[in-house]
Amino acid sequence: MEFFNEAVNILKILVIALGAGLSVWGVINLLEGYGNDNPGAKSQGIKQLMAGGGVVLIGIKLIPLLAGLFG
């Protein structure tokens, strides 16, 4: 059981890290879009930022519920 709980903790960390990376990349695209007045980059940046935030929320709220399934 300890192995399962540790695996869930590692999964949580990885999902949060991936979401944070996607959010940072979205902010970079968003700033590039505003700097160059590029509407395509602005649109892509805000989509990446929102998607990254959603992935982070999944890592924070949903993944820990897995630990309680068998505990």
All heavy atoms as a GROMACS GRO file, in nm:
protein
  514
    1MET      N    1   0.082  -0.120   0.000
    1MET     CA    2   0.000   0.000   0.000
    1MET      C    3   0.087   0.126   0.000
    1MET      O    4   0.049   0.226  -0.061
    1MET     CB    5  -0.091  -0.004   0.124
    1MET     CG    6  -0.206   0.087   0.114
    1MET     SD    7  -0.301   0.040  -0.029
    1MET     CE    8  -0.411   0.169  -0.039
    2GLU      N    9   0.198   0.120   0.068
    2GLU     CA   10   0.289   0.235   0.072
    2GLU      C   11   0.340   0.269  -0.068
    2GLU      O   12   0.356   0.386  -0.102
    2GLU     CB   13   0.405   0.205   0.167
    2GLU     CG   14   0.502   0.321   0.183
    2GLU     CD   15   0.435   0.445   0.244
    2GLU    OE1   16   0.343   0.430   0.326
    2GLU    OE2   17   0.477   0.556   0.207
    3PHE      N   18   0.366   0.163  -0.148
    3PHE     CA   19   0.412   0.186  -0.286
    3PHE      C   20   0.308   0.264  -0.365
    3PHE      O   21   0.341   0.357  -0.439
    3PHE     CB   22   0.442   0.052  -0.354
    3PHE     CG   23   0.471   0.065  -0.500
    3PHE    CD1   24   0.594   0.112  -0.543
    3PHE    CD2   25   0.375   0.034  -0.595
    3PHE    CE1   26   0.622   0.126  -0.677
    3PHE    CE2   27   0.401   0.048  -0.729
    3PHE     CZ   28   0.524   0.092  -0.771
    4PHE      N   29   0.181   0.227  -0.351
    4PHE     CA   30   0.073   0.295  -0.423
    4PHE      C   31   0.063   0.441  -0.382
    4PHE      O   32   0.049   0.530  -0.466
    4PHE     CB   33  -0.060   0.223  -0.398
    4PHE     CG   34  -0.174   0.281  -0.475
    4PHE    CD1   35  -0.186   0.261  -0.612
    4PHE    CD2   36  -0.270   0.358  -0.411
    4PHE    CE1   37  -0.290   0.315  -0.683
    4PHE    CE2   38  -0.376   0.413  -0.482
    4PHE     CZ   39  -0.386   0.391  -0.618
    5ASN      N   40   0.072   0.467  -0.253
    5ASN     CA   41   0.065   0.606  -0.205
    5ASN      C   42   0.182   0.688  -0.255
    5ASN      O   43   0.166   0.805  -0.292
    5ASN     CB   44   0.058   0.609  -0.053
    5ASN     CG   45  -0.074   0.561   0.000
    5ASN    OD1   46  -0.176   0.570  -0.068
    5ASN    ND2   47  -0.074   0.508   0.121
    6GLU      N   48   0.301   0.628  -0.258
    6GLU     CA   49   0.419   0.699  -0.308
    6GLU      C   50   0.406   0.726  -0.458
    6GLU      O   51   0.443   0.832  -0.507
    6GLU     CB   52   0.545   0.618  -0.279
    6GLU     CG   53   0.674   0.692  -0.309
    6GLU     CD   54   0.693   0.816  -0.224
    6GLU    OE1   55   0.643   0.822  -0.110
    6GLU    OE2   56   0.759   0.910  -0.273
    7ALA      N   57   0.351   0.630  -0.531
    7ALA     CA   58   0.331   0.648  -0.675
    7ALA      C   59   0.231   0.760  -0.702
    7ALA      O   60   0.250   0.839  -0.795
    7ALA     CB   61   0.283   0.518  -0.737
    8VAL      N   62   0.127   0.770  -0.621
    8VAL     CA   63   0.029   0.879  -0.638
    8VAL      C   64   0.094   1.013  -0.608
    8VAL      O   65   0.071   1.111  -0.680
    8VAL     CB   66  -0.094   0.855  -0.548
    8VAL    CG1   67  -0.182   0.979  -0.542
    8VAL    CG2   68  -0.174   0.736  -0.596
    9ASN      N   69   0.180   1.019  -0.508
    9ASN     CA   70   0.250   1.145  -0.477
    9ASN      C   71   0.342   1.187  -0.591
    9ASN      O   72   0.349   1.304  -0.626
    9ASN     CB   73   0.328   1.131  -0.347
    9ASN     CG   74   0.239   1.130  -0.226
    9ASN    OD1   75   0.128   1.182  -0.229
    9ASN    ND2   76   0.285   1.067  -0.119
   10ILE      N   77   0.412   1.091  -0.648
   10ILE     CA   78   0.501   1.122  -0.761
   10ILE      C   79   0.419   1.167  -0.882
   10ILE      O   80   0.455   1.262  -0.951
   10ILE     CB   81   0.590   1.001  -0.794
   10ILE    CG1   82   0.690   0.980  -0.680
   10ILE    CG2   83   0.662   1.020  -0.926
   10ILE    CD1   84   0.770   0.853  -0.690
   11LEU      N   85   0.307   1.099  -0.907
   11LEU     CA   86   0.220   1.138  -1.017
   11LEU      C   87   0.168   1.281  -0.997
   11LEU      O   88   0.163   1.360  -1.092
   11LEU     CB   89   0.103   1.041  -1.028
   11LEU     CG   90   0.001   1.068  -1.138
   11LEU    CD1   91   0.066   1.054  -1.275
   11LEU    CD2   92  -0.116   0.974  -1.125
   12LYS      N   93   0.132   1.315  -0.875
   12LYS     CA   94   0.085   1.449  -0.844
   12LYS      C   95   0.192   1.553  -0.877
   12LYS      O   96   0.164   1.655  -0.942
   12LYS     CB   97   0.046   1.458  -0.697
   12LYS     CG   98   0.004   1.594  -0.651
   12LYS     CD   99  -0.025   1.595  -0.503
   12LYS     CE  100  -0.046   1.735  -0.452
   12LYS     NZ  101  -0.067   1.741  -0.308
   13ILE      N  102   0.314   1.526  -0.835
   13ILE     CA  103   0.424   1.620  -0.860
   13ILE      C  104   0.448   1.635  -1.010
   13ILE      O  105   0.466   1.747  -1.061
   13ILE     CB  106   0.552   1.573  -0.788
   13ILE    CG1  107   0.533   1.587  -0.637
   13ILE    CG2  108   0.673   1.651  -0.835
   13ILE    CD1  109   0.641   1.520  -0.556
   14LEU      N  110   0.445   1.524  -1.084
   14LEU     CA  111   0.470   1.531  -1.228
   14LEU      C  112   0.360   1.606  -1.301
   14LEU      O  113   0.389   1.686  -1.390
   14LEU     CB  114   0.483   1.389  -1.284
   14LEU     CG  115   0.610   1.313  -1.247
   14LEU    CD1  116   0.604   1.171  -1.300
   14LEU    CD2  117   0.732   1.384  -1.301
   15VAL      N  118   0.235   1.582  -1.264
   15VAL     CA  119   0.124   1.651  -1.330
   15VAL      C  120   0.130   1.801  -1.302
   15VAL      O  121   0.110   1.883  -1.393
   15VAL     CB  122  -0.011   1.590  -1.287
   15VAL    CG1  123  -0.127   1.675  -1.332
   15VAL    CG2  124  -0.025   1.449  -1.342
   16ILE      N  125   0.158   1.838  -1.179
   16ILE     CA  126   0.169   1.980  -1.146
   16ILE      C  127   0.285   2.045  -1.220
   16ILE      O  128   0.273   2.157  -1.272
   16ILE     CB  129   0.182   1.999  -0.993
   16ILE    CG1  130   0.050   1.961  -0.925
   16ILE    CG2  131   0.220   2.142  -0.958
   16ILE    CD1  132   0.057   1.958  -0.774
   17ALA      N  133   0.397   1.975  -1.231
   17ALA     CA  134   0.512   2.030  -1.302
   17ALA      C  135   0.482   2.048  -1.450
   17ALA      O  136   0.519   2.151  -1.510
   17ALA     CB  137   0.634   1.940  -1.283
   18LEU      N  138   0.414   1.952  -1.512
   18LEU     CA  139   0.379   1.966  -1.653
   18LEU      C  140   0.282   2.083  -1.674
   18LEU      O  141   0.296   2.159  -1.770
   18LEU     CB  142   0.316   1.837  -1.704
   18LEU     CG  143   0.412   1.721  -1.726
   18LEU    CD1  144   0.335   1.594  -1.756
   18LEU    CD2  145   0.508   1.752  -1.838
   19GLY      N  146   0.184   2.096  -1.586
   19GLY     CA  147   0.090   2.207  -1.597
   19GLY      C  148   0.158   2.342  -1.579
   19GLY      O  149   0.128   2.438  -1.650
   20ALA      N  150   0.250   2.347  -1.484
   20ALA     CA  151   0.323   2.473  -1.462
   20ALA      C  152   0.409   2.508  -1.583
   20ALA      O  153   0.415   2.625  -1.623
   20ALA     CB  154   0.409   2.462  -1.336
   21GLY      N  155   0.473   2.408  -1.641
   21GLY     CA  156   0.554   2.433  -1.760
   21GLY      C  157   0.470   2.482  -1.877
   21GLY      O  158   0.509   2.575  -1.949
   22LEU      N  159   0.353   2.423  -1.894
   22LEU     CA  160   0.263   2.467  -2.001
   22LEU      C  161   0.215   2.609  -1.975
   22LEU      O  162   0.205   2.690  -2.069
   22LEU     CB  163   0.144   2.371  -2.011
   22LEU     CG  164   0.044   2.396  -2.121
   22LEU    CD1  165   0.110   2.389  -2.258
   22LEU    CD2  166  -0.069   2.295  -2.112
   23SER      N  167   0.187   2.641  -1.851
   23SER     CA  168   0.144   2.778  -1.817
   23SER      C  169   0.254   2.879  -1.844
   23SER      O  170   0.228   2.988  -1.898
   23SER     CB  171   0.103   2.786  -1.671
   23SER     OG  172  -0.012   2.710  -1.648
   24VAL      N  173   0.376   2.846  -1.808
   24VAL     CA  174   0.489   2.937  -1.833
   24VAL      C  175   0.508   2.958  -1.982
   24VAL      O  176   0.529   3.071  -2.028
   24VAL     CB  177   0.618   2.882  -1.767
   24VAL    CG1  178   0.741   2.956  -1.815
   24VAL    CG2  179   0.607   2.891  -1.616
   25TRP      N  180   0.498   2.851  -2.060
   25TRP     CA  181   0.511   2.863  -2.205
   25TRP      C  182   0.398   2.950  -2.262
   25TRP      O  183   0.418   3.027  -2.354
   25TRP     CB  184   0.512   2.725  -2.269
   25TRP     CG  185   0.558   2.728  -2.411
   25TRP    CD1  186   0.480   2.716  -2.521
   25TRP    CD2  187   0.691   2.749  -2.458
   25TRP    NE1  188   0.558   2.727  -2.633
   25TRP    CE2  189   0.687   2.747  -2.597
   25TRP    CE3  190   0.813   2.769  -2.393
   25TRP    CZ2  191   0.800   2.763  -2.675
   25TRP    CZ3  192   0.925   2.785  -2.472
   25TRP    CH2  193   0.918   2.782  -2.610
   26GLY      N  194   0.279   2.938  -2.204
   26GLY     CA  195   0.168   3.022  -2.247
   26GLY      C  196   0.192   3.168  -2.218
   26GLY      O  197   0.159   3.255  -2.300
   27VAL      N  198   0.249   3.198  -2.101
   27VAL     CA  199   0.281   3.337  -2.068
   27VAL      C  200   0.385   3.391  -2.164
   27VAL      O  201   0.375   3.507  -2.210
   27VAL     CB  202   0.329   3.348  -1.921
   27VAL    CG1  203   0.389   3.484  -1.893
   27VAL    CG2  204   0.214   3.319  -1.826
   28ILE      N  205   0.484   3.310  -2.199
   28ILE     CA  206   0.587   3.354  -2.294
   28ILE      C  207   0.523   3.386  -2.429
   28ILE      O  208   0.551   3.490  -2.489
   28ILE     CB  209   0.698   3.248  -2.307
   28ILE    CG1  210   0.779   3.242  -2.179
   28ILE    CG2  211   0.788   3.277  -2.427
   28ILE    CD1  212   0.876   3.127  -2.171
   29ASN      N  213   0.435   3.297  -2.477
   29ASN     CA  214   0.366   3.324  -2.604
   29ASN      C  215   0.277   3.447  -2.595
   29ASN      O  216   0.268   3.525  -2.690
   29ASN     CB  217   0.282   3.202  -2.646
   29ASN     CG  218   0.363   3.100  -2.721
   29ASN    OD1  219   0.464   3.130  -2.781
   29ASN    ND2  220   0.317   2.976  -2.716
   30LEU      N  221   0.211   3.463  -2.483
   30LEU     CA  222   0.123   3.579  -2.464
   30LEU      C  223   0.204   3.709  -2.469
   30LEU      O  224   0.166   3.805  -2.536
   30LEU     CB  225   0.049   3.566  -2.332
   30LEU     CG  226  -0.069   3.656  -2.306
   30LEU    CD1  227  -0.176   3.635  -2.412
   30LEU    CD2  228  -0.126   3.628  -2.168
   31LEU      N  229   0.316   3.712  -2.398
   31LEU     CA  230   0.400   3.832  -2.399
   31LEU      C  231   0.460   3.857  -2.537
   31LEU      O  232   0.472   3.972  -2.580
   31LEU     CB  233   0.511   3.818  -2.294
   31LEU     CG  234   0.464   3.820  -2.150
   31LEU    CD1  235   0.582   3.794  -2.056
   31LEU    CD2  236   0.395   3.950  -2.116
   32GLU      N  237   0.496   3.750  -2.607
   32GLU     CA  238   0.548   3.766  -2.742
   32GLU      C  239   0.439   3.822  -2.834
   32GLU      O  240   0.466   3.907  -2.919
   32GLU     CB  241   0.595   3.631  -2.796
   32GLU     CG  242   0.646   3.637  -2.939
   32GLU     CD  243   0.678   3.499  -2.994
   32GLU    OE1  244   0.677   3.401  -2.918
   32GLU    OE2  245   0.704   3.492  -3.115
   33GLY      N  246   0.318   3.777  -2.815
   33GLY     CA  247   0.208   3.827  -2.897
   33GLY      C  248   0.181   3.974  -2.874
   33GLY      O  249   0.152   4.049  -2.967
   34TYR      N  250   0.187   4.017  -2.747
   34TYR     CA  251   0.166   4.158  -2.717
   34TYR      C  252   0.285   4.242  -2.763
   34TYR      O  253   0.269   4.356  -2.806
   34TYR     CB  254   0.140   4.180  -2.569
   34TYR     CG  255  -0.003   4.153  -2.531
   34TYR    CD1  256  -0.037   4.045  -2.452
   34TYR    CD2  257  -0.105   4.237  -2.575
   34TYR    CE1  258  -0.168   4.019  -2.418
   34TYR    CE2  259  -0.237   4.212  -2.542
   34TYR     CZ  260  -0.269   4.104  -2.463
   34TYR     OH  261  -0.399   4.079  -2.431
   35GLY      N  262   0.405   4.185  -2.753
   35GLY     CA  263   0.524   4.261  -2.793
   35GLY      C  264   0.531   4.284  -2.943
   35GLY      O  265   0.573   4.390  -2.989
   36ASN      N  266   0.490   4.185  -3.020
   36ASN     CA  267   0.497   4.197  -3.166
   36ASN      C  268   0.362   4.228  -3.228
   36ASN      O  269   0.350   4.228  -3.351
   36ASN     CB  270   0.549   4.065  -3.226
   36ASN     CG  271   0.691   4.036  -3.185
   36ASN    OD1  272   0.767   4.127  -3.157
   36ASN    ND2  273   0.726   3.910  -3.181
   37ASP      N  274   0.261   4.252  -3.146
   37ASP     CA  275   0.124   4.277  -3.192
   37ASP      C  276   0.080   4.165  -3.287
   37ASP      O  277   0.035   4.188  -3.398
   37ASP     CB  278   0.112   4.413  -3.260
   37ASP     CG  279  -0.034   4.455  -3.272
   37ASP    OD1  280  -0.115   4.411  -3.187
   37ASP    OD2  281  -0.067   4.530  -3.366
   38ASN      N  282   0.095   4.042  -3.237
   38ASN     CA  283   0.062   3.923  -3.314
   38ASN      C  284  -0.060   3.856  -3.251
   38ASN      O  285  -0.049   3.793  -3.146
   38ASN     CB  286   0.182   3.828  -3.314
   38ASN     CG  287   0.158   3.703  -3.396
   38ASN    OD1  288   0.049   3.680  -3.445
   38ASN    ND2  289   0.263   3.624  -3.409
   39PRO      N  290  -0.177   3.868  -3.311
   39PRO     CA  291  -0.298   3.812  -3.250
   39PRO      C  292  -0.294   3.660  -3.241
   39PRO      O  293  -0.353   3.602  -3.151
   39PRO     CB  294  -0.411   3.859  -3.340
   39PRO     CG  295  -0.351   3.920  -3.459
   39PRO     CD  296  -0.206   3.942  -3.433
   40GLY      N  297  -0.224   3.594  -3.333
   40GLY     CA  298  -0.214   3.449  -3.328
   40GLY      C  299  -0.138   3.402  -3.206
   40GLY      O  300  -0.177   3.305  -3.139
   41ALA      N  301  -0.029   3.468  -3.175
   41ALA     CA  302   0.050   3.432  -3.058
   41ALA      C  303  -0.025   3.463  -2.928
   41ALA      O  304  -0.015   3.388  -2.831
   41ALA     CB  305   0.185   3.504  -3.059
   42LYS      N  306  -0.101   3.572  -2.929
   42LYS     CA  307  -0.182   3.604  -2.810
   42LYS      C  308  -0.287   3.497  -2.786
   42LYS      O  309  -0.306   3.452  -2.672
   42LYS     CB  310  -0.250   3.740  -2.826
   42LYS     CG  311  -0.158   3.858  -2.810
   42LYS     CD  312  -0.237   3.987  -2.809
   42LYS     CE  313  -0.223   4.055  -2.942
   42LYS     NZ  314  -0.282   4.187  -2.947
   43SER      N  315  -0.353   3.455  -2.891
   43SER     CA  316  -0.456   3.353  -2.880
   43SER      C  317  -0.397   3.220  -2.832
   43SER      O  318  -0.450   3.155  -2.742
   43SER     CB  319  -0.525   3.334  -3.015
   43SER     OG  320  -0.615   3.227  -3.009
   44GLN      N  321  -0.287   3.180  -2.892
   44GLN     CA  322  -0.221   3.056  -2.852
   44GLN      C  323  -0.171   3.065  -2.709
   44GLN      O  324  -0.182   2.970  -2.631
   44GLN     CB  325  -0.105   3.026  -2.946
   44GLN     CG  326  -0.033   2.896  -2.914
   44GLN     CD  327   0.079   2.869  -3.013
   44GLN    OE1  328   0.097   2.941  -3.111
   44GLN    NE2  329   0.155   2.765  -2.987
   45GLY      N  330  -0.118   3.178  -2.671
   45GLY     CA  331  -0.066   3.196  -2.536
   45GLY      C  332  -0.173   3.185  -2.430
   45GLY      O  333  -0.155   3.119  -2.328
   46ILE      N  334  -0.288   3.247  -2.453
   46ILE     CA  335  -0.394   3.241  -2.352
   46ILE      C  336  -0.451   3.100  -2.343
   46ILE      O  337  -0.486   3.053  -2.235
   46ILE     CB  338  -0.504   3.348  -2.378
   46ILE    CG1  339  -0.589   3.369  -2.253
   46ILE    CG2  340  -0.591   3.311  -2.493
   46ILE    CD1  341  -0.518   3.433  -2.140
   47LYS      N  342  -0.458   3.029  -2.456
   47LYS     CA  343  -0.506   2.890  -2.453
   47LYS      C  344  -0.410   2.802  -2.375
   47LYS      O  345  -0.452   2.717  -2.295
   47LYS     CB  346  -0.525   2.837  -2.594
   47LYS     CG  347  -0.648   2.893  -2.663
   47LYS     CD  348  -0.671   2.826  -2.796
   47LYS     CE  349  -0.612   2.910  -2.906
   47LYS     NZ  350  -0.640   2.862  -3.040
   48GLN      N  351  -0.280   2.820  -2.396
   48GLN     CA  352  -0.181   2.741  -2.323
   48GLN      C  353  -0.182   2.775  -2.175
   48GLN      O  354  -0.170   2.686  -2.090
   48GLN     CB  355  -0.041   2.764  -2.380
   48GLN     CG  356  -0.019   2.696  -2.512
   48GLN     CD  357   0.116   2.729  -2.571
   48GLN    OE1  358   0.172   2.836  -2.546
   48GLN    NE2  359   0.168   2.639  -2.651
   49LEU      N  360  -0.198   2.901  -2.143
   49LEU     CA  361  -0.203   2.943  -2.003
   49LEU      C  362  -0.323   2.881  -1.932
   49LEU      O  363  -0.310   2.827  -1.821
   49LEU     CB  364  -0.209   3.096  -1.995
   49LEU     CG  365  -0.216   3.158  -1.857
   49LEU    CD1  366  -0.092   3.123  -1.777
   49LEU    CD2  367  -0.232   3.308  -1.867
   50MET      N  368  -0.439   2.885  -1.994
   50MET     CA  369  -0.560   2.827  -1.935
   50MET      C  370  -0.549   2.675  -1.924
   50MET      O  371  -0.590   2.615  -1.824
   50MET     CB  372  -0.684   2.865  -2.016
   50MET     CG  373  -0.719   3.009  -2.008
   50MET     SD  374  -0.781   3.044  -1.844
   50MET     CE  375  -0.677   3.173  -1.792
   51ALA      N  376  -0.496   2.611  -2.027
   51ALA     CA  377  -0.481   2.465  -2.024
   51ALA      C  378  -0.382   2.423  -1.914
   51ALA      O  379  -0.406   2.327  -1.842
   51ALA     CB  380  -0.434   2.414  -2.160
   52GLY      N  381  -0.273   2.497  -1.901
   52GLY     CA  382  -0.177   2.467  -1.795
   52GLY      C  383  -0.238   2.483  -1.658
   52GLY      O  384  -0.215   2.402  -1.568
   53GLY      N  385  -0.318   2.587  -1.640
   53GLY     CA  386  -0.386   2.606  -1.512
   53GLY      C  387  -0.482   2.492  -1.481
   53GLY      O  388  -0.492   2.446  -1.368
   54GLY      N  389  -0.550   2.443  -1.585
   54GLY     CA  390  -0.640   2.329  -1.566
   54GLY      C  391  -0.565   2.203  -1.528
   54GLY      O  392  -0.610   2.127  -1.441
   55VAL      N  393  -0.450   2.180  -1.589
   55VAL     CA  394  -0.370   2.062  -1.556
   55VAL      C  395  -0.318   2.072  -1.413
   55VAL      O  396  -0.317   1.973  -1.340
   55VAL     CB  397  -0.255   2.045  -1.658
   55VAL    CG1  398  -0.159   1.936  -1.615
   55VAL    CG2  399  -0.311   2.013  -1.795
   56VAL      N  400  -0.277   2.190  -1.371
   56VAL     CA  401  -0.232   2.210  -1.233
   56VAL      C  402  -0.346   2.181  -1.135
   56VAL      O  403  -0.326   2.115  -1.032
   56VAL     CB  404  -0.175   2.352  -1.212
   56VAL    CG1  405  -0.156   2.382  -1.065
   56VAL    CG2  406  -0.044   2.368  -1.287
   57LEU      N  407  -0.466   2.228  -1.167
   57LEU     CA  408  -0.581   2.200  -1.080
   57LEU      C  409  -0.612   2.051  -1.072
   57LEU      O  410  -0.648   2.000  -0.965
   57LEU     CB  411  -0.704   2.276  -1.129
   57LEU     CG  412  -0.709   2.423  -1.096
   57LEU    CD1  413  -0.832   2.487  -1.159
   57LEU    CD2  414  -0.708   2.446  -0.947
   58ILE      N  415  -0.597   1.980  -1.182
   58ILE     CA  416  -0.615   1.835  -1.180
   58ILE      C  417  -0.512   1.772  -1.087
   58ILE      O  418  -0.544   1.683  -1.008
   58ILE     CB  419  -0.604   1.776  -1.322
   58ILE    CG1  420  -0.729   1.812  -1.401
   58ILE    CG2  421  -0.586   1.625  -1.318
   58ILE    CD1  422  -0.721   1.777  -1.548
   59GLY      N  423  -0.388   1.818  -1.096
   59GLY     CA  424  -0.284   1.764  -1.009
   59GLY      C  425  -0.307   1.794  -0.862
   59GLY      O  426  -0.276   1.712  -0.776
   60ILE      N  427  -0.364   1.909  -0.833
   60ILE     CA  428  -0.384   1.948  -0.694
   60ILE      C  429  -0.510   1.883  -0.635
   60ILE      O  430  -0.509   1.838  -0.521
   60ILE     CB  431  -0.392   2.102  -0.682
   60ILE    CG1  432  -0.256   2.163  -0.711
   60ILE    CG2  433  -0.441   2.144  -0.545
   60ILE    CD1  434  -0.257   2.314  -0.720
   61LYS      N  435  -0.618   1.878  -0.713
   61LYS     CA  436  -0.748   1.835  -0.659
   61LYS      C  437  -0.780   1.688  -0.687
   61LYS      O  438  -0.832   1.618  -0.601
   61LYS     CB  439  -0.860   1.922  -0.716
   61LYS     CG  440  -0.854   2.065  -0.673
   61LYS     CD  441  -0.886   2.078  -0.527
   61LYS     CE  442  -0.891   2.224  -0.486
   61LYS     NZ  443  -0.916   2.240  -0.345
   62LEU      N  444  -0.755   1.642  -0.809
   62LEU     CA  445  -0.803   1.510  -0.850
   62LEU      C  446  -0.706   1.397  -0.816
   62LEU      O  447  -0.748   1.292  -0.768
   62LEU     CB  448  -0.832   1.511  -1.000
   62LEU     CG  449  -0.905   1.391  -1.057
   62LEU    CD1  450  -1.041   1.378  -0.992
   62LEU    CD2  451  -0.920   1.404  -1.206
   63ILE      N  452  -0.579   1.417  -0.841
   63ILE     CA  453  -0.480   1.311  -0.818
   63ILE      C  454  -0.476   1.267  -0.671
   63ILE      O  455  -0.471   1.146  -0.645
   63ILE     CB  456  -0.340   1.355  -0.868
   63ILE    CG1  457  -0.343   1.389  -1.016
   63ILE    CG2  458  -0.236   1.249  -0.839
   63ILE    CD1  459  -0.368   1.274  -1.110
   64PRO      N  460  -0.481   1.356  -0.573
   64PRO     CA  461  -0.480   1.309  -0.434
   64PRO      C  462  -0.600   1.221  -0.398
   64PRO      O  463  -0.592   1.141  -0.305
   64PRO     CB  464  -0.480   1.438  -0.351
   64PRO     CG  465  -0.419   1.539  -0.439
   64PRO     CD  466  -0.464   1.502  -0.577
   65LEU      N  467  -0.709   1.234  -0.471
   65LEU     CA  468  -0.824   1.148  -0.445
   65LEU      C  469  -0.793   1.001  -0.477
   65LEU      O  470  -0.858   0.911  -0.421
   65LEU     CB  471  -0.945   1.194  -0.526
   65LEU     CG  472  -1.002   1.330  -0.487
   65LEU    CD1  473  -1.117   1.368  -0.580
   65LEU    CD2  474  -1.047   1.332  -0.343
   66LEU      N  475  -0.696   0.978  -0.565
   66LEU     CA  476  -0.657   0.841  -0.595
   66LEU      C  477  -0.601   0.770  -0.474
   66LEU      O  478  -0.619   0.649  -0.458
   66LEU     CB  479  -0.552   0.839  -0.708
   66LEU     CG  480  -0.599   0.878  -0.847
   66LEU    CD1  481  -0.480   0.885  -0.941
   66LEU    CD2  482  -0.701   0.781  -0.899
   67ALA      N  483  -0.532   0.844  -0.388
   67ALA     CA  484  -0.473   0.783  -0.269
   67ALA      C  485  -0.580   0.734  -0.175
   67ALA      O  486  -0.560   0.635  -0.102
   67ALA     CB  487  -0.382   0.882  -0.198
   68GLY      N  488  -0.697   0.796  -0.176
   68GLY     CA  489  -0.804   0.757  -0.085
   68GLY      C  490  -0.890   0.641  -0.137
   68GLY      O  491  -0.977   0.593  -0.067
   69LEU      N  492  -0.866   0.597  -0.261
   69LEU     CA  493  -0.948   0.491  -0.317
   69LEU      C  494  -0.930   0.358  -0.244
   69LEU      O  495  -1.026   0.286  -0.221
   69LEU     CB  496  -0.914   0.472  -0.466
   69LEU     CG  497  -0.970   0.574  -0.563
   69LEU    CD1  498  -0.924   0.543  -0.704
   69LEU    CD2  499  -1.120   0.579  -0.557
   70PHE      N  500  -0.807   0.326  -0.211
   70PHE     CA  501  -0.778   0.196  -0.152
   70PHE      C  502  -0.734   0.205  -0.007
   70PHE      O  503  -0.694   0.106   0.051
   70PHE     CB  504  -0.671   0.124  -0.234
   70PHE     CG  505  -0.711   0.102  -0.376
   70PHE    CD1  506  -0.653   0.174  -0.478
   70PHE    CD2  507  -0.811   0.012  -0.408
   70PHE    CE1  508  -0.690   0.156  -0.610
   70PHE    CE2  509  -0.850  -0.008  -0.540
   70PHE     CZ  510  -0.789   0.064  -0.640
   71GLY      N  511  -0.738   0.326   0.048
   71GLY     CA  512  -0.686   0.346   0.183
   71GLY      C  513  -0.788   0.334   0.291
   71GLY      O  514  -0.902   0.314   0.286
   0.00000   0.00000   0.00000
